[in-house]
Amino acid sequence: MPTRLWWRTVQLLQARGAWLHPCALRMARHLAYCADGRGRLVDVPELLARYSAHHGRGHRTAWTDFMRLVDVGLVRQVCAAAPYRQARYILCMDLAALPDDLPRDLAAALAGHVDDPTAIVRGTPTRADVHRALADCEVIRVGSATRPKPIMVCRGAGKLHTSPFTREGSPPSSPPPPSHRPQRARGWPFQGQDLGEEGGALYFVKSLGPDWASQRQGVVPAAAELAEIAELARLLLQHMPESEVREVLTSQVGSAADLVGVLRWRTGRTLAGLRRSERRARRLRVDDDGARHTEWLASNAERDAQEVAPRRAELVALARQRAREVAEARRAQEQARLSARIYG
C-alpha cells in the first residue's frame, strides 16, 4: 500500500476512535517516514535501531511496538527470514473494513488504489478484480485419506486482500564461496548423545584436547582431571551453548599451573554471573508506554507529602531556633564587652 495513503488513513482512524495503542501509533509514524513509496520495509533491524535511538527506547520495546502493528494488520510479512536474507515487511490495511463516510479526497485516492484507472484502460486486472475472483473460489482443505469428505469446504473471504500464495521480494542471494582453509572436524557426540549427560560432557571435553595441547606444548590433562572438567562442562552446558563453553574452557590457559583449578574458578564465576542475570531479568519489566515511570513519580510525591515534608518543616523550625539562639548569644557577648569598656 502507498506510504502516504496508509499513514493518512491511520491518522483518520485514530482521530475517530482510540483503537490503536499510543506506542503503536508512534511506531506507525516512524514507519511512514522510513518506508519507501510503495510501503516496503526492507532493513527492519536498522529501522528499529533508528527508532530506539530517536525515541530513547530499548530494542525489545521497539520490537514490541512493531509487533503491535503486525497484530492489528497494519504491517504484513511478505518475505520470511532465510539464510543470507532478512525478513521483509510491507504496510497494509483492510480496505473493506474502512468506514463509508471517508473524506472525498481520501476515498478517491483509495478507490484509485483499488481500481486503478490506468489498469482499467489497459485491460489488466485491478485489485478489485482479483478480489472478486478470489471471493468466488472455493477453499478446500483435505483431511484424512480414510474420511469420505474433506475437513472444510467454503467460499473465499469477502475482504479485500492479496493472495497469500504470492510473495514480494527478491530471492535469497547466493551463499558466499566456501573457504579453502582446512577446517577441523566438529566433535559431535557419537550416536546423538546429549552433551548435558555425563558421557556426552566427557566426550565434549575430550574434543578440547587439541586446543589445550596447542597452548600447553602438547600437554593435556590426565583421565582423572578430564572427568572433573567434564563435570564442570556439564554444569555450563545446561545454561550456555557449546561454543561459549568451549571458549570458557580453552581461552588463555597456556600459563595455568593448575588447569583444573583455573577452570573451576572460571566455571564458578560464569555460573554466578548467569544467576545474577536471571535475577535481574526476573525483576526487569519493560516500561513500554511510561506508565511505570508515572506511577513511580506519583508514589514519590505521595511519600514526600507524608514523610519528607513534615520532617523538612521540623528541620527548618529547628534551624531557625538555633539561628535565634546564636544571635542572642552574640548580642550578649557584645553587651558584655561594651560594659567592660565603660565601667572598666
C-alpha positions in Angstrom: 0.0 0.0 0.0 1.4 3.5 -0.8 3.0 5.0 2.3 1.3 8.4 2.3 -2.1 6.9 1.7 -1.5 4.4 4.5 -0.4 7.0 7.1 -3.2 9.3 6.3 -5.8 6.5 6.7 -4.2 5.6 10.1 -4.4 9.2 11.3 -8.0 9.4 10.3 -9.0 6.2 12.0 -7.0 7.2 15.1 -8.7 10.6 15.3 -12.2 8.9 15.1 -11.5 6.4 17.8 -8.7 5.3 20.1 -8.4 1.8 18.6 -4.6 1.9 18.3 -2.1 1.8 21.2 -0.2 5.1 21.6 3.2 3.2 21.3 1.9 1.5 18.1 0.9 4.9 16.7 4.4 6.2 17.5 5.9 3.3 15.6 3.4 3.8 12.7 4.6 7.4 12.4 8.2 6.2 12.3 7.4 3.6 9.6 5.7 6.3 7.5 9.0 8.1 7.3 11.2 5.1 6.8 9.2 3.1 4.3 9.6 3.6 0.5 6.9 4.9 -1.7 5.2 1.5 -2.0 5.3 0.9 1.7 8.0 -1.7 1.7 10.2 -2.2 4.8 13.4 -4.0 3.8 16.0 -3.5 6.6 13.9 -3.9 9.7 16.8 -4.2 12.2 18.2 -0.9 11.1 14.8 0.6 11.1 14.2 -0.5 14.7 17.7 0.7 15.7 16.8 4.2 14.4 13.5 4.1 16.3 15.3 3.2 19.6 17.9 6.0 19.1 15.3 8.6 18.2 12.7 7.9 20.9 15.1 6.7 23.6 13.6 3.2 23.9 15.2 -0.2 24.1 15.5 -2.7 21.3 12.9 -5.0 22.9 10.5 -2.1 23.3 11.0 -1.3 19.6 10.1 -4.9 18.6 7.1 -4.8 20.9 5.8 -1.7 19.2 6.5 -3.1 15.8 4.6 -6.3 16.5 1.6 -4.3 17.7 1.2 -3.1 14.2 1.6 -6.6 12.9 -1.1 -7.9 15.2 -3.7 -5.3 14.2 -3.0 -5.9 10.5 -1.2 -2.7 9.6 2.1 -4.4 8.7 2.4 -7.8 7.0 5.3 -10.0 6.4 5.9 -10.7 2.7 9.2 -12.5 2.9 10.3 -14.6 5.8 13.9 -14.7 7.1 16.2 -17.2 5.5 20.0 -17.8 5.3 21.6 -14.6 3.9 18.3 -12.8 3.7 16.4 -10.7 6.2 12.6 -10.8 6.7 10.7 -8.1 4.7 7.5 -6.4 5.7 5.1 -4.1 3.9 2.5 -1.6 5.0 -1.1 -2.9 4.5 -4.7 -2.3 5.5 -8.0 -4.0 5.3 -9.7 -1.5 2.9 -13.0 -3.4 3.0 -13.3 -2.7 6.8 -13.0 1.1 6.4 -16.0 3.3 7.2 -18.1 4.6 4.3 -18.0 8.3 5.4 -14.4 9.0 4.5 -13.3 12.4 3.1 -13.8 12.7 -0.6 -10.1 13.1 -1.5 -9.1 10.2 0.7 -12.0 8.0 -0.7 -10.9 8.9 -4.2 -7.3 8.0 -3.5 -8.3 4.7 -2.0 -10.6 4.0 -5.0 -7.7 4.8 -7.3 -5.6 2.3 -5.4 -8.1 -0.4 -5.6 -9.4 0.2 -9.1 -6.5 1.8 -10.9 -7.9 3.8 -13.9 -4.7 3.2 -15.9 -5.0 -0.5 -15.4 -8.7 -0.4 -16.4 -7.8 1.3 -19.6 -5.1 -1.1 -20.4 -7.4 -4.0 -19.7 -5.3 -5.5 -16.9 -7.0 -6.8 -13.8 -7.1 -4.5 -10.8 -7.0 -5.3 -7.1 -10.8 -5.3 -7.0 -10.9 -7.7 -10.0 -8.5 -10.1 -8.2 -10.6 -9.8 -5.0 -13.8 -10.7 -6.8 -12.1 -13.7 -8.4 -10.7 -14.9 -5.1 -14.0 -14.4 -3.4 -15.7 -16.8 -5.9 -13.1 -19.5 -5.3 -13.7 -22.5 -3.0 -11.2 -23.0 -0.2 -10.8 -26.8 0.3 -8.7 -28.5 3.0 -8.4 -32.2 2.5 -8.4 -34.3 5.7 -7.5 -37.9 6.4 -7.5 -40.4 3.5 -10.0 -42.6 5.3 -12.6 -39.8 5.5 -15.1 -39.6 2.7 -15.3 -35.8 2.8 -12.7 -33.1 3.3 -12.5 -31.3 6.6 -13.6 -27.9 5.3 -15.1 -26.6 2.1 -16.1 -22.9 2.0 -16.1 -19.8 -0.2 -13.4 -17.3 -0.3 -13.3 -14.5 2.2 -15.2 -11.4 1.5 -12.4 -9.0 2.3 -10.1 -7.1 0.0 -6.8 -8.9 0.2 -3.8 -10.1 -1.8 -3.3 -13.7 -2.4 -1.4 -15.4 0.4 0.4 -17.5 -2.2 2.2 -14.5 -3.8 5.2 -13.1 -2.0 7.1 -9.9 -2.8 10.8 -9.5 -2.6 13.9 -10.9 -4.4 15.1 -14.4 -3.9 17.9 -15.0 -1.4 21.4 -14.1 -2.5 23.8 -16.9 -3.4 25.9 -18.2 -0.4 29.5 -16.9 -0.2 32.2 -19.1 -1.8 33.5 -21.8 0.5 36.8 -21.2 2.2 39.8 -23.2 1.2 41.3 -23.2 4.6 41.5 -26.6 6.3 38.9 -26.9 9.0 38.9 -29.2 12.0 36.1 -31.8 12.2 33.5 -30.9 14.8 33.4 -33.1 17.8 29.8 -34.1 17.9 28.8 -36.8 20.4 28.5 -40.3 19.0 25.1 -41.6 18.2 23.4 -38.3 19.0 24.3 -38.4 22.7 23.2 -35.4 24.7 26.1 -33.2 25.9 24.3 -32.5 29.1 24.7 -36.1 30.2 27.8 -37.4 31.9 29.1 -39.4 28.9 28.3 -36.6 26.4 30.1 -34.0 28.6 33.2 -36.2 28.8 33.2 -36.7 25.0 32.9 -32.9 24.6 35.8 -32.3 27.0 38.0 -34.9 25.2 37.4 -32.9 21.9 39.0 -29.9 23.6 42.4 -31.8 23.8 43.9 -30.1 20.6 43.1 -26.7 22.0 44.8 -27.3 25.2 47.8 -29.1 23.6 48.4 -26.1 21.2 48.7 -23.8 24.2 50.5 -26.0 26.7 53.3 -27.5 24.5 51.4 -30.7 23.9 50.4 -31.4 27.5 46.8 -32.5 28.0 45.0 -33.2 31.3 45.0 -36.8 32.7 42.0 -39.0 32.8 41.1 -38.0 36.4 41.3 -34.3 35.5 39.2 -34.8 32.4 36.5 -36.4 34.5 36.5 -33.4 36.8 36.5 -30.9 33.9 33.6 -32.9 32.3 31.5 -32.3 35.4 32.2 -28.6 35.1 31.4 -28.6 31.4 28.1 -30.4 32.1 27.1 -27.6 34.5 27.9 -25.0 31.9 26.2 -26.8 29.1 22.9 -26.6 31.0 22.9 -22.8 30.6 25.2 -21.9 27.7 25.7 -23.1 24.1 28.6 -25.4 23.1 30.7 -22.6 21.5 30.6 -20.4 24.6 31.5 -23.3 26.9 34.4 -24.1 24.6 35.6 -20.5 24.9 35.4 -20.6 28.7 37.4 -23.9 29.0 40.1 -23.2 26.4 40.7 -19.5 26.3 44.2 -18.4 27.6 45.1 -21.5 29.6 48.8 -21.8 28.4 50.3 -20.4 31.6 48.0 -22.1 34.1 49.9 -24.2 36.6 46.7 -25.9 37.9 44.4 -26.2 34.9 41.6 -27.8 36.8 41.7 -25.1 39.5 41.6 -22.3 36.9 38.7 -23.9 35.1 36.9 -24.5 38.4 37.2 -20.8 39.2 36.0 -19.7 35.8 33.0 -22.0 36.0 32.0 -20.6 39.3 32.3 -17.0 38.1 30.4 -17.8 35.0 27.6 -19.5 36.8 27.4 -16.7 39.4 27.1 -14.2 36.6 24.3 -16.2 34.9 22.4 -16.4 38.1 22.7 -12.6 38.6 21.5 -12.1 35.1 18.5 -14.3 35.6 17.6 -12.5 38.8 17.8 -9.1 37.1 15.7 -10.4 34.2 13.0 -11.6 36.6 12.9 -8.2 38.2 13.0 -6.2 35.0 9.8 -5.2 33.4 9.7 -3.2 30.2 8.1 0.2 30.5 6.6 0.4 27.1 4.3 3.5 27.5 5.9 5.2 30.5 3.1 4.1 32.9 5.6 2.6 35.4 7.6 5.8 35.4 4.5 7.9 36.0 3.4 5.6 38.9 6.9 5.9 40.4 6.7 9.7 40.3 3.3 9.6 41.9 4.5 7.3 44.7 7.5 9.6 45.3 5.3 12.6 45.5 2.9 10.9 48.0 5.9 9.7 50.1 7.3 13.3 50.1 4.0 14.7 51.2 3.5 12.2 54.0 7.0 11.7 55.4 9.6 14.1 53.9 7.6 17.3 54.1 6.9 17.1 57.9 10.5 16.2 58.6 11.7 19.1 56.4 9.4 21.6 58.2 10.7 20.3 61.5 14.3 20.8 60.4 13.6 24.3 59.2 12.0 25.2 62.5 15.0 23.8 64.4 17.4 25.7 62.2 15.6 28.9 62.8 15.5 28.4 66.5 19.3 27.6 66.5 19.9 30.8 64.5 18.0 32.9 67.1 20.0 31.3 69.9 23.3 32.1 68.2 22.2 35.7 67.5 21.2 36.2 71.2 24.5 34.8 72.3 26.4 37.2 70.1 24.4 40.2 71.3 25.1 39.2 75.0 28.8 39.0 74.2 28.8 42.4 72.6 26.9 43.9 75.6 29.4 42.4 78.0 32.4 43.8 76.1 30.7 47.3 76.0 30.0 47.2 79.7 33.6 46.2 80.4 34.9 49.2 78.4 32.6 51.7 80.1 32.9 50.6 83.7 36.5 49.2 83.5 
